Amino acid sequence: MKVSPVRKSAFDVLLKIETEKAFSSVVLPKYAEDLSERDRPLLYTLVLGVLRRQILLDRYIKALTKGKKLDTEVLLILRLGLYQIIFLTKIPDHSIVNEAVLLTGIARKSSAKGFVNAVLRNALRKMPDLSYDNEIDRLSSEGSMPQWIVERWIDQFGAEKATSIIEAVNEPVGISFRLTAKALSDTQTREEVLKTVLSEGSVSNILSGAFTTSRISPALRQMSDDGLIYFQDVGSQMIASTVALKTGQSFLDLCAAPGGKVSMIAAHAQDGAGLIVAAELHSSRSHFLKQNCENQSAEKVSVVQLDAQQPLPFSEASFDVALVDAPCSGTGTIRSNPEIRYFLKSADITELQSKQLRILQQASNAVKPGGRLLYSTCSLETEENEEVVATFLEGKPDFYKLSPPLPDKFITPDGDGRIFPNTGPFDGFCLFELRRRN
């Protein structure tokens, strides 16, 4: 009897994430390519589900094994098995146990086969009752969120909102996409693409031009490969939609890879829009950014490689609009990239804050008088958002803050843009609009 390819793939992906700190968004598509169309959704469900519930699963495993020290491979197999027992109730119990035992052999841990079998069968008979030291401990365990993140979110947003965010990020994110410049190139192409798109998905009720779907069908995957549609979170699309380049306006996007925002901005720029520059630090990311734009026929985008923390190689005050899509902790995208919560440390946020401020300061020099400077992150943390902008404005009196053109529900009382993951099936983003005085 052989283990199913999808469970073997799920184990391999989880092992890479656990031992190499790989990102699920990078590894999952590679393994999905070798699976059948039917198995691909289950691969994503298993991997992302285990990651979203990891702390809770480990707590159950500790109780079921009496705290025994486990090899990494055995721990991952038990996480996979328990996740299916607790959360995937349609899978037969005997199948879960048998597959786990087979995986143990494939992982070269044959001596642990009996142990894995016994642990999972005990779990099927009765899951252990868990006890908690306090409310923080309970929320951390049940929400599988490290305690330091729970505490920080409670401090920033209050207990009720923090709880709501944690619950939201442990639910699957919606699959969203948009039409590319290639699809919008002429009326006939647009109509043909729309016909297929509307048969496979639906129009977003949040953002014009965005579409959602419950699954990536072969037809949608092919259109993505052909550069006719681009899979992009609705929150990310909302950020890009605020740029709205007009005729004659030039645009600079710093930290632009992988290119989802700048290619969307180029696709929707008015006829006669000026120079569009997308910058990235690393050569590999610059190359991917260029390929991504070319695949979507976003020919207006000029890709350059540069360090945005250093003085920029552009004339002073040469762009009408600049976007700093800053490197950040990514806590707003934990819903899509659940492993982030386990990789991140509190000290990382302080380090990122300094980098973000330097990039924003350099970008500001390239903005024309009367021009717009947009600062965006996919972080929920105040230090990476409001504090960076406040510090920047203290040292740059020739800039002032405006409310970004987002729907009212995403504008805070202070006039800033904040897209929270508990307000819809999307990731979290922040957006600040700054204007240079004439």
PAGU-797639 format. One record per residue: z, x negated, y negated of N, C-alpha, C in turn. Coordinates in steps of 0.02 Angstrom, whole numbers, plus 50000, padded with zeros to 5 digits. Layout:
BEGIN
     nz     nx     ny    caz    cax    cay     cz     cx     cy
      Z      X      Y      Z      X      Y      Z      X      Y
...
// end
This chain:
BEGIN
     nz     nx     ny    caz    cax    cay     cz     cx     cy
  50000  49958  50060  50000  50000  50000  50000  49956  49938
  49957  49972  49890  49951  49932  49829  49982  49969  49770
  50008  49929  49723  50034  49958  49662  49976  49983  49619
  49987  50036  49582  49933  50063  49540  49915  50014  49485
  49850  50008  49468  49830  49961  49415  49864  49974  49349
  49877  50037  49333  49906  50052  49267  49978  50027  49263
  50016  50031  49318  50086  50007  49316  50088  49931  49317
  50042  49901  49354  50038  49828  49352  50021  49804  49282
  49974  49837  49249  49956  49819  49181  50014  49829  49133
  50050  49885  49141  50107  49898  49098  50160  49844  49106
  50173  49823  49167  50221  49769  49179  50197  49704  49147
  50134  49688  49155  50107  49625  49127  50112  49625  49051
  50097  49681  49019  50101  49686  48946  50173  49678  48924
  50219  49713  48957  50290  49708  48938  50317  49638  48948
  50292  49603  49000  50314  49534  49012  50290  49488  48956
  50228  49497  48933  50203  49457  48877  50243  49469  48814
  50259  49532  48801  50297  49549  48741  50367  49519  48745
  50397  49523  48804  50466  49500  48814  50471  49424  48811
  50424  49389  48842  50429  49316  48848  50391  49277  48796
  50338  49307  48767  50297  49271  48719  50300  49301  48649
  50339  49353  48640  50343  49389  48576  50273  49411  48554
  50233  49432  48602  50167  49459  48586  50175  49529  48555
  50125  49550  48519  50127  49616  48488  50087  49666  48530
  50116  49724  48540  50084  49775  48582  50015  49795  48556
  50008  49796  48490  49943  49816  48460  49888  49767  48477
  49906  49705  48493  49857  49654  48511  49845  49653  48586
  49898  49658  48626  49893  49650  48698  49868  49713  48732
  49892  49771  48712  49875  49833  48746  49799  49846  48751
  49761  49840  48696  49689  49853  48702  49654  49809  48752
  49677  49746  48758  49645  49700  48805  49655  49722  48877
  49715  49745  48893  49729  49768  48961  49698  49836  48974
  49693  49877  48922  49664  49944  48930  49591  49940  48950
  49556  49888  48927  49485  49881  48942  49470  49879  49017
  49517  49854  49056  49506  49847  49128  49527  49909  49168
  49551  49960  49133  49575  50021  49168  49525  50077  49161
  49532  50126  49204  49489  50185  49200  49507  50226  49138
  49461  50268  49117  49473  50311  49059  49535  50354  49068
  49547  50375  49130  49605  50418  49144  49671  50380  49138
  49670  50315  49157  49732  50276  49158  49752  50247  49090
  49705  50241  49045  49720  50209  48981  49777  50243  48942
  49776  50310  48936  49831  50342  48899  49899  50329  48932
  49901  50328  48999  49965  50316  49033  49990  50245  49019
  49945  50197  49015  49965  50128  48998  50001  50127  48931
  49972  50158  48881  50003  50160  48815  50070  50197  48817
  50072  50253  48854  50134  50292  48860  50189  50251  48890
  50174  50215  48945  50225  50175  48979  50250  50118  48936
  50204  50079  48908  50224  50019  48870  50262  50039  48806
  50231  50082  48766  50263  50101  48703  50326  50142  48715
  50326  50182  48768  50386  50221  48784  50445  50177  48802
  50432  50127  48845  50486  50080  48864  50512  50043  48802
  50467  50020  48760  50488  49984  48699  50528  50028  48652
  50507  50091  48646  50542  50137  48601  50612  50156  48627
  50623  50149  48691  50687  50170  48721  50724  50112  48753
  50707  50051  48736  50730  49992  48771  50806  49984  48770
  50837  49993  48713  50910  49984  48709  50946  50036  48751
  50922  50098  48749  50952  50151  48790  50942  50136  48864
  50882  50116  48883  50868  50099  48953  50913  50042  48977
  50921  49991  48935  50963  49935  48954  51036  49955  48962
  51057  50003  48922  51126  50027  48928  51136  50063  48995
  51086  50103  49015  51090  50135  49080  51087  50084  49136
  51043  50034  49128  51037  49982  49180  51103  49944  49188
  51135  49929  49132  51199  49893  49135  51251  49934  49174
  51252  50000  49162  51300  50043  49197  51282  50049  49271
  51217  50055  49286  51196  50063  49356  51204  50000  49397
  51201  49942  49364  51205  49878  49401  51273  49844  49392
  51320  49879  49360  51386  49851  49348  51383  49786  49307
  51333  49783  49262  51328  49726  49217  51301  49663  49249
  51269  49669  49307  51243  49611  49342  51189  49577  49301
  51189  49510  49301  51137  49472  49265  51072  49478  49305
  51018  49497  49270  50955  49511  49303  50900  49463  49280
  50855  49445  49325  50795  49409  49305  50753  49453  49259
  50716  49421  49214  50676  49459  49166  50629  49508  49201
  50596  49485  49254  50548  49528  49289  50582  49590  49318
  50640  49580  49348  50677  49636  49378  50700  49685  49323
  50723  49658  49268  50744  49700  49212  50686  49743  49188
  50627  49714  49180  50569  49751  49156  50548  49805  49205
  50552  49790  49269  50533  49840  49320  50583  49898  49319
  50647  49884  49310  50697  49937  49306  50687  49978  49242
  50669  49945  49187  50655  49983  49125  50597  50031  49137
  50544  50007  49167  50485  50049  49182  50505  50108  49226
  50542  50094  49279  50562  50147  49325  50606  50198  49292
  50657  50176  49257  50704  50222  49224  50669  50263  49170
  50623  50231  49133  50587  50269  49081  50550  50327  49112
  50518  50316  49168  50481  50369  49201  50528  50423  49228
  50585  50403  49255  50633  50451  49281  50661  50496  49226
  50676  50466  49169  50709  50504  49115  50659  50543  49072
  50602  50512  49057  50559  50540  49005  50492  50568  49032
  50470  50547  49091  50406  50570  49117  50418  50612  49180
  50439  50672  49169  50464  50715  49223  50410  50739  49271
  50346  50731  49254  50292  50755  49298  50274  50706  49352
  50299  50645  49348  50283  50594  49399  50332  50602  49457
  50308  50608  49519  50353  50617  49577  50403  50559  49584
  50464  50577  49602  50517  50527  49608  50500  50472  49657
  50474  50491  49715  50459  50441  49767  50406  50391  49743
  50359  50416  49702  50307  50373  49675  50336  50321  49628
  50383  50342  49586  50415  50296  49538  50451  50240  49575
  50489  50258  49626  50528  50208  49663  50482  50162  49702
  50433  50190  49738  50388  50149  49778  50349  50100  49735
  50324  50124  49678  50286  50079  49633  50330  50023  49607
  50392  50039  49592  50438  49988  49566  50452  49934  49619
  50462  49956  49681  50474  49908  49735  50413  49864  49746
  50353  49894  49745  50292  49855  49753  50284  49804  49696
  50299  49826  49635  50295  49781  49577  50342  49722  49585
  50401  49734  49613  50450  49681  49623  50421  49626  49668
  50384  49647  49719  50352  49598  49763  50297  49560  49727
  50256  49596  49689  50201  49564  49653  50229  49514  49601
  50287  49529  49573  50318  49485  49523  50353  49426  49556
  50344  49419  49622  50374  49364  49660  50451  49366  49658
  50476  49427  49661  50549  49438  49664  50565  49480  49725
  50533  49464  49782  50540  49505  49842  50612  49513  49864
  50653  49463  49851  50724  49468  49871  50760  49524  49834
  50731  49548  49779  50763  49601  49739  50736  49670  49755
  50691  49676  49805  50661  49741  49821  50714  49792  49838
  50761  49774  49882  50813  49821  49902  50857  49841  49844
  50870  49792  49801  50912  49805  49742  50878  49855  49695
  50814  49844  49680  50777  49889  49636  50774  49959  49666
  50761  49963  49731  50758  50027  49766  50825  50064  49759
  50880  50028  49771  50946  50060  49769  50964  50084  49698
  50950  50043  49648  50967  50060  49579  50929  50124  49557
  50864  50126  49572  50825  50184  49550  50844  50247  49589
  50859  50239  49654  50880  50298  49692  50947  50324  49669
  50993  50279  49650  51057  50300  49621  51046  50338  49556
  50998  50313  49516  50983  50347  49452  50955  50416  49464
  50913  50423  49517  50886  50489  49532  50940  50537  49555
  50991  50511  49589  51046  50555  49611  51089  50577  49553
  51106  50530  49509  51148  50546  49451  51146  50490  49400
  51123  50506  49341  51125  50457  49287  51196  50447  49263
  51216  50385  49249  51285  50373  49226  51297  50402  49157
  51360  50421  49144  51379  50443  49077  51391  50382  49034
  51366  50384  48973  51375  50328  48927  51429  50344  48876
  51467  50294  48857  51518  50302  48804  51501  50255  48748
  51524  50272  48687  51507  50233  48628  51569  50215  48588
  51567  50157  48556  51624  50134  48516  51632  50175  48452
  51576  50195  48423  51578  50232  48360  51510  50264  48349
  51500  50297  48292  51438  50333  48278  51379  50285  48271
  51391  50227  48241  51338  50177  48234  51314  50155  48303
  51362  50142  48347  51345  50121  48415  51306  50176  48452
  51325  50238  48442  51290  50294  48475  51218  50299  48449
  51211  50297  48383  51145  50303  48353  51100  50244  48373
  51130  50184  48376  51092  50125  48396  51068  50131  48468
  51112  50154  48512  51094  50160  48582  51045  50217  48595
  51060  50276  48572  51018  50334  48585  50951  50328  48549
  50950  50294  48492  50887  50284  48455  50854  50218  48470
  50886  50178  48515  50859  50111  48532  50840  50072  48470
  50885  50069  48423  50875  50032  48361  50932  49982  48353
  50917  49918  48342  50971  49869  48332  51022  49893  48280
  51085  49878  48292  51137  49904  48248  51128  49882  48176
  51104  49822  48165  51098  49798  48096  51046  49839  48057
  50994  49862  48092  50944  49904  48059  50974  49974  48046
  51011  50000  48094  51044  50065  48085  51089  50063  48023
  51130  50011  48019  51177  50005  47963  51140  49998  47897
  51086  49959  47896  51049  49949  47834  51015  50014  47812
  50987  50052  47859  50954  50115  47841  51004  50168  47817
  51063  50168  47847  51115  50214  47823  51136  50196  47753
  51143  50131  47739  51160  50108  47672  51107  50127  47621
  51043  50121  47641  50988  50135  47594  50974  50209  47585
  50976  50247  47640  50950  50315  47638  51002  50369  47654
  51062  50349  47674  51112  50397  47696  51105  50411  47770
  51159  50434  47801  51161  50443  47874  51110  50494  47898
  51104  50550  47862  51059  50603  47885  50986  50580  47886
  50964  50549  47831  50894  50527  47828  50882  50469  47876
  50929  50424  47882  50922  50367  47928  50914  50393  47999
  50954  50442  48018  50949  50472  48085  50880  50504  48095
  50856  50539  48043  50791  50571  48047  50735  50520  48056
  50740  50464  48020  50689  50411  48025  50689  50381  48096
  50749  50367  48122  50754  50338  48189  50725  50385  48241
  50740  50448  48235  50712  50497  48283  50636  50499  48277
  50610  50495  48216  50538  50499  48206  50501  50439  48234
  50528  50379  48224  50493  50319  48246  50493  50311  48322
  50533  50352  48357  50533  50350  48429  50487  50403  48459
  50451  50438  48417  50400  50485  48439  50331  50452  48430
  50282  50470  48472  50216  50439  48465  50186  50451  48396
  50153  50401  48369  50119  50408  48305  50053  50444  48316
  50030  50481  48266  49967  50516  48272  49908  50467  48273
  49854  50485  48306  49794  50444  48306  49750  50468  48249
  49738  50424  48201  49700  50443  48141  49640  50396  48133
  49589  50421  48100  49530  50380  48086  49493  50408  48026
  49443  50371  48005  49402  50391  47949  49330  50370  47961
  49285  50396  47921  49215  50375  47924  49207  50310  47884
  49163  50267  47905  49151  50203  47872  49093  50207  47823
  49081  50152  47788  49023  50148  47744  48959  50157  47782
  48956  50133  47844  48896  50141  47886  48883  50216  47899
  48936  50253  47914  48928  50325  47928  48910  50364  47865
  48931  50339  47807  48920  50374  47744  48856  50350  47709
  48818  50306  47743  48761  50274  47710  48706  50323  47691
  48697  50376  47730  48647  50426  47712  48669  50494  47740
  48639  50547  47715  48660  50614  47732  48653  50629  47806
  48597  50608  47835  48584  50623  47906  48636  50590  47951
  48648  50525  47939  48698  50489  47980  48766  50521  47973
  48784  50538  47911  48850  50568  47899  48856  50634  47937
  48805  50675  47936  48808  50740  47969  48812  50733  48045
  48776  50684  48072  48778  50672  48144  48846  50648  48166
  48875  50602  48127  48941  50576  48144  48994  50631  48138
  48990  50670  48085  49037  50724  48074  49035  50775  48131
  48976  50789  48156  48969  50837  48210  49009  50815  48271
  49001  50750  48289  49039  50724  48346  49113  50720  48331
  49130  50697  48271  49200  50690  48252  49237  50756  48255
  49207  50809  48230  49240  50874  48228  49244  50907  48297
  49202  50883  48344  49208  50908  48412  49262  50872  48451
  49282  50813  48426  49331  50771  48461  49399  50770  48425
  49399  50787  48361  49461  50784  48323  49464  50839  48271
  49509  50832  48223  49516  50883  48171  49527  50850  48104
  49516  50888  48051  49524  50863  47983  49598  50857  47967
  49619  50802  47937  49688  50793  47918  49707  50842  47863
  49768  50869  47868  49791  50915  47816  49829  50878  47761
  49827  50811  47764  49864  50770  47715  49817  50735  47667
  49761  50710  47693  49717  50669  47653  49644  50688  47666
  49608  50701  47613  49537  50716  47619  49499  50656  47647
  49456  50668  47696  49418  50613  47725  49451  50581  47785
  49512  50601  47800  49548  50575  47859  49542  50625  47916
  49542  50600  47977  49537  50642  48036  49591  50622  48086
  49611  50669  48128  49661  50655  48179  49636  50679  48247
  49663  50648  48299  49644  50667  48367  49703  50655  48413
  49706  50692  48467  49760  50683  48515  49746  50626  48564
  49682  50606  48571  49666  50552  48616  49601  50518  48592
  49593  50456  48610  49532  50419  48594  49482  50430  48651
  49436  50475  48641  49387  50492  48692  49334  50437  48696
  49294  50435  48750  49240  50386  48754  49192  50390  48694
  49178  50452  48670  49133  50460  48614  49161  50428  48550
  49226  50438  48538  49257  50408  48479  49261  50333  48485
  49276  50309  48546  49279  50237  48556  49212  50204  48543
  49159  50238  48565  49092  50210  48554  49075  50209  48480
  49093  50262  48444  49079  50264  48372  49119  50210  48335
  49179  50196  48360  49219  50142  48331  49185  50075  48344
  49162  50064  48405  49127  50001  48422  49064  49993  48380
  49031  50049  48365  48969  50047  48326  48982  50043  48251
  49046  50043  48230  49062  50036  48159  49053  50100  48119
  49050  50157  48153  49040  50221  48118  49106  50255  48099
  49158  50242  48138  49224  50265  48120  49272  50207  48126
  49330  50213  48093  49379  50159  48095  49448  50191  48105
  49482  50170  48157  49549  50197  48171  49599  50165  48122
  49632  50208  48084  49677  50185  48031  49729  50238  48018
  49792  50218  48016  49846  50264  48003  49835  50303  47938
  49854  50366  47938  49845  50407  47878  49883  50378  47818
  49942  50351  47831  49980  50320  47777  49943  50262  47746
  49913  50221  47787  49872  50165  47763  49812  50191  47724
  49781  50243  47749  49724  50272  47713  49745  50299  47644
  49804  50328  47641  49828  50354  47577  49835  50298  47525
  49860  50240  47548  49867  50183  47502  49798  50164  47476
  49750  50156  47521  49682  50136  47501  49650  50187  47455
  49664  50251  47466  49631  50304  47427  49650  50302  47354
  49707  50270  47337  49730  50270  47268  49691  50221  47224
  49653  50176  47255  49617  50126  47216  49559  50158  47179
  49517  50196  47213  49463  50236  47183  49424  50197  47130
  49387  50147  47151  49349  50105  47104  49295  50144  47069
  49291  50135  47003  49240  50169  46962  49183  50120  46948
  49129  50147  46922  49070  50107  46905  49089  50049  46860
  49068  49989  46879  49081  49930  46839  49148  49897  46851
  49193  49928  46889  49259  49899  46900  49258  49848  46956
  49292  49792  46945  49299  49740  46996  49367  49747  47030
  49370  49721  47092  49431  49733  47132  49448  49671  47173
  49513  49655  47176  49539  49600  47215  49592  49626  47264
  49582  49611  47329  49631  49629  47380  49658  49565  47410
  49723  49552  47397  49756  49494  47425  49789  49512  47491
  49790  49465  47538  49818  49477  47605  49782  49535  47638
  49715  49532  47640  49674  49590  47655  49662  49603  47729
  49671  49554  47773  49658  49564  47844  49707  49617  47872
  49684  49657  47920  49620  49654  47956  49561  49686  47919
  49574  49717  47861  49519  49743  47821  49512  49818  47818
  49560  49854  47847  49555  49927  47846  49554  49956  47776
  49598  49930  47733  49602  49959  47666  49542  49939  47623
  49524  49875  47623  49470  49853  47578  49403  49883  47600
  49392  49890  47665  49328  49920  47687  49326  49994  47669
  49383  50027  47669  49385  50097  47647  49373  50102  47572
  49404  50057  47535  49396  50056  47462  49323  50045  47444
  49290  49998  47479  49219  49984  47466  49176  50045  47484
  49193  50079  47538  49153  50136  47561  49155  50194  47511
  49210  50200  47474  49218  50256  47429  49213  50237  47355
  49195  50174  47342  49185  50154  47272  49125  50190  47241
  49130  50204  47177  49073  50236  47143  49013  50189  47142
  48954  50218  47138  48893  50177  47131  48900  50132  47070
  48879  50071  47078  48883  50024  47022  48950  49991  47014
  48995  50000  47064  49059  49964  47060  49046  49889  47061
  49091  49853  47030  49081  49781  47022  49102  49741  47083
  49119  49678  47073  49137  49632  47126  49198  49656  47165
  49195  49653  47231  49251  49670  47275  49267  49608  47316
  49327  49580  47305  49347  49518  47339  49406  49533  47385
  49401  49511  47448  49455  49518  47496  49478  49448  47516
  49542  49433  47506  49567  49366  47518  49616  49365  47577
  49616  49309  47613  49661  49301  47670  49678  49227  47677
  49738  49213  47703  49762  49144  47706  49731  49104  47763
  49733  49131  47823  49713  49093  47882  49639  49103  47899
  49608  49050  47924  49536  49054  47938  49520  49105  47992
  49562  49109  48044  49549  49157  48098  49552  49229  48072
  49600  49242  48030  49606  49310  48002  49550  49324  47951
  49531  49273  47914  49475  49281  47867  49411  49297  47905
  49401  49263  47961  49341  49275  48002  49341  49346  48030
  49399  49368  48054  49404  49436  48081  49393  49487  48026
  49421  49474  47968  49413  49519  47910  49339  49526  47892
  49303  49471  47891  49232  49472  47875  49193  49512  47928
  49208  49500  47991  49174  49536  48045  49188  49611  48041
  49250  49628  48026  49269  49698  48022  49231  49733  47967
  49226  49702  47909  49189  49732  47853  49114  49737  47870
  49087  49685  47901  49015  49687  47918  49001  49741  47970
  49046  49751  48018  49035  49802  48069  49034  49872  48039
  49069  49881  47983  49070  49946  47949  49017  49951  47894
  48976  49900  47888  48925  49897  47834  48956  49899  47765
  49015  49868  47758  49047  49862  47693  49023  49796  47661
  48958  49793  47647  48928  49731  47622  48952  49712  47553
  48980  49759  47517  49004  49744  47449  49063  49696  47449
  49096  49689  47506  49157  49649  47509  49141  49575  47518
  49166  49534  47472  49160  49461  47477  49226  49433  47502
  49225  49400  47559  49286  49374  47590  49297  49301  47570
  49357  49285  47548  49375  49216  47530  49440  49198  47565
  49448  49134  47579  49509  49109  47609  49549  49073  47556
  49612  49094  47547  49654  49062  47497  49728  49076  47512
  49771  49038  47479  49843  49048  47483  49864  49087  47421
  49882  49149  47431  49897  49193  47374  49963  49177  47340
  50002  49131  47369  50063  49110  47336  50050  49055  47284
  49990  49027  47286  49971  48975  47239  49925  49003  47185
  49916  48967  47129  49869  48991  47077  49801  49009  47107
  49775  49066  47088  49714  49091  47118  49652  49060  47087
  49599  49051  47126  49538  49018  47101  49492  49066  47063
  49521  49107  47020  49482  49154  46981  49500  49145  46907
  49454  49164  46865  49468  49161  46793  49526  49208  46776
  49565  49188  46726  49620  49229  46703  49594  49298  46684
  49631  49351  46704  49616  49420  46685  49543  49440  46700
  49523  49431  46763  49453  49443  46781  49441  49505  46825
  49495  49540  46847  49487  49598  46890  49517  49661  46857
  49482  49716  46866  49507  49780  46839  49564  49807  46882
  49560  49796  46948  49611  49820  46994  49626  49766  47044
  49691  49755  47058  49711  49708  47110  49762  49743  47155
  49755  49731  47219  49802  49758  47269  49836  49701  47304
  49902  49701  47301  49942  49655  47341  49969  49694  47401
  49935  49688  47457  49957  49720  47519  50000  49668  47555
  50063  49663  47533  50103  49603  47546  50124  49596  47619
  50128  49534  47643  50158  49522  47709  50231  49544  47706
  50253  49580  47757  50319  49610  47753  50350  49616  47822
  50410  49643  47825  50446  49651  47888  50414  49701  47934
  50376  49748  47906  50341  49798  47946  50386  49853  47974
  50446  49862  47945  50491  49912  47973  50463  49983  47967
  50415  49993  47922  50384  50058  47917  50337  50073  47974
  50316  50020  48010  50269  50029  48066  50302  50022  48134
  50367  50028  48137  50402  50024  48201  50378  50080  48248
  50356  50135  48220  50330  50189  48261  50268  50167  48301
  50223  50130  48269  50163  50105  48302  50175  50040  48339
  50221  50000  48314  50235  49933  48342  50310  49929  48358
  50333  49964  48410  50405  49970  48422  50441  49904  48435
  50404  49853  48458  50436  49789  48473  50461  49754  48411
  50436  49773  48352  50456  49740  48289  50532  49741  48283
  50563  49796  48302  50636  49803  48294  50675  49749  48331
  50646  49723  48385  50681  49672  48425  50664  49602  48401
  50608  49593  48368  50588  49526  48344  50620  49510  48277
  50633  49560  48237  50653  49550  48167  50726  49530  48160
  50739  49487  48112  50808  49468  48095  50820  49483  48021
  50883  49495  48004  50900  49513  47935  50878  49459  47886
  50883  49396  47907  50865  49340  47862  50790  49341  47846
  50750  49370  47890  50678  49372  47879  50661  49410  47815
  50701  49461  47800  50686  49505  47743  50696  49466  47678
  50748  49426  47675  50761  49385  47615  50704  49335  47605
  50683  49304  47659  50629  49255  47655  50564  49288  47633
  50550  49347  47659  50489  49383  47641  50490  49404  47568
  50548  49423  47543  50555  49446  47474  50531  49392  47425
  50549  49330  47438  50528  49275  47394  50453  49266  47396
  50424  49270  47456  50352  49263  47464  50315  49320  47429
  50340  49381  47436  50308  49439  47405  50307  49433  47329
  50362  49410  47301  50366  49403  47228  50317  49350  47203
  50311  49295  47239  50264  49242  47218  50192  49268  47220
  50174  49306  47272  50106  49333  47277  50093  49383  47221
  50142  49425  47207  50133  49475  47154  50124  49441  47086
  50162  49389  47075  50156  49352  47011  50087  49320  47004
  50062  49291  47057  49995  49260  47055  49941  49312  47044
  49947  49369  47078  49898  49422  47071  49896  49449  47000
  49953  49453  46969  49957  49482  46902  49914  49443  46851
  49908  49377  46862  49869  49336  46816  49795  49353  46818
  49773  49383  46874  49701  49398  46882  49683  49467  46855
  49732  49506  46832  49720  49575  46810  49704  49576  46735
  49652  49613  46718  49631  49620  46648  49683  49659  46608
  49686  49650  46543  49726  49694  46500  49703  49767  46511
  49750  49811  46521  49734  49881  46536  49719  49893  46609
  49717  49839  46650  49701  49844  46721  49761  49864  46763
  49746  49881  46826  49797  49905  46872  49815  49852  46924
  49880  49846  46937  49905  49802  46989  49945  49845  47038
  49920  49851  47099  49952  49893  47150  49990  49847  47199
  50053  49865  47211  50094  49826  47258  50113  49872  47315
  50095  49851  47376  50107  49894  47435  50137  49854  47492
  50180  49886  47530  50205  49857  47593  50208  49912  47646
  50213  49890  47709  50227  49938  47763  50300  49928  47785
  50342  49911  47737  50414  49903  47748  50451  49961  47716
  50507  49980  47746  50551  50031  47716  50607  49999  47675
  50611  49933  47675  50670  49900  47646  50666  49894  47570
  50722  49912  47538  50726  49910  47465  50713  49839  47438
  50738  49789  47474  50729  49720  47451  50656  49701  47445
  50615  49727  47489  50544  49709  47490  50502  49753  47444
  50532  49804  47417  50495  49852  47376  50523  49857  47306
  50572  49901  47295  50598  49912  47228  50625  49848  47196
  50659  49807  47236  50689  49746  47208  50635  49696  47187
  50583  49689  47227  50528  49643  47210  50496  49666  47145
  50481  49730  47140  50447  49756  47080  50492  49749  47018
  50557  49764  47026  50603  49758  46969  50608  49686  46945
  50613  49639  46991  50616  49568  46972  50551  49546  46938
  50495  49569  46965  50430  49552  46935  50426  49577  46863
  50445  49639  46852  50439  49669  46785  50486  49635  46736
  50543  49610  46759  50589  49574  46715  50556  49511  46686
  50515  49478  46728  50484  49416  46706  50414  49426  46677
  50387  49487  46680  50319  49501  46656  50320  49561  46609
  50342  49552  46548  50347  49608  46501  50279  49638  46482
  50224  49604  46499  50159  49632  46484  50135  49681  46537
  50179  49696  46586  50164  49747  46636  50216  49803  46633
  50194  49864  46648  50241  49920  46653  50222  49962  46713
  50268  50005  46735  50259  50042  46796  50237  50114  46783
  50191  50138  46825  50169  50208  46825  50178  50237  46894
  50175  50304  46900  50176  50335  46965  50107  50330  46997
  50102  50308  47059  50037  50304  47092  50010  50373  47108
  49944  50379  47113  49913  50445  47126  49917  50466  47199
  49979  50480  47221  49992  50506  47288  50015  50578  47283
  50011  50617  47338  50039  50685  47337  50113  50684  47315
  50134  50736  47281  50202  50739  47253  50257  50725  47305
  50246  50747  47367  50298  50738  47418  50312  50665  47433
  50266  50621  47413  50275  50550  47426  50294  50511  47363
  50313  50546  47310  50335  50513  47248  50411  50521  47242
  50446  50466  47234  50519  50468  47229  50540  50491  47159
  50604  50508  47149  50628  50526  47082  50616  50472  47030
  50611  50409  47052  50597  50354  47006  50523  50343  46994
  50481  50386  47025  50409  50381  47013  50373  50332  47057
  50405  50309  47111  50372  50262  47156  50343  50298  47216
  50296  50266  47249  50266  50296  47308  50302  50274  47371
  50327  50322  47409  50361  50306  47472  50339  50356  47525
  50306  50331  47576  50283  50372  47632  50329  50357  47691
  50372  50404  47708  50420  50394  47762  50393  50420  47828
  50408  50386  47884  50382  50408  47949  50413  50474  47972
  50467  50497  47942  50495  50561  47962  50465  50620  47923
  50414  50606  47882  50381  50660  47844  50315  50680  47875
  50295  50648  47930  50232  50666  47963  50217  50617  48019
  50165  50630  48057  50149  50587  48114  50111  50524  48093
  50144  50484  48050  50113  50422  48026  50166  50370  48013
  50143  50309  47997  50189  50255  47983  50216  50259  47912
  50264  50215  47896  50294  50214  47830  50265  50161  47785
  50254  50179  47722  50225  50133  47673  50259  50143  47606
  50256  50092  47564  50278  50098  47494  50220  50077  47449
  50216  50108  47390  50163  50091  47343  50190  50096  47271
  50177  50044  47233  50198  50041  47163  50136  50026  47121
  50127  50063  47067  50071  50051  47022  50097  50021  46957
  50069  49963  46941  50088  49927  46880  50025  49921  46836
  50035  49925  46772  49980  49923  46725  49992  49866  46675
  49939  49827  46661  49945  49773  46612  49931  49800  46542
  49975  49784  46497  49967  49810  46429  49905  49780  46395
  49874  49820  46353  49816  49796  46315  49839  49746  46262
// end
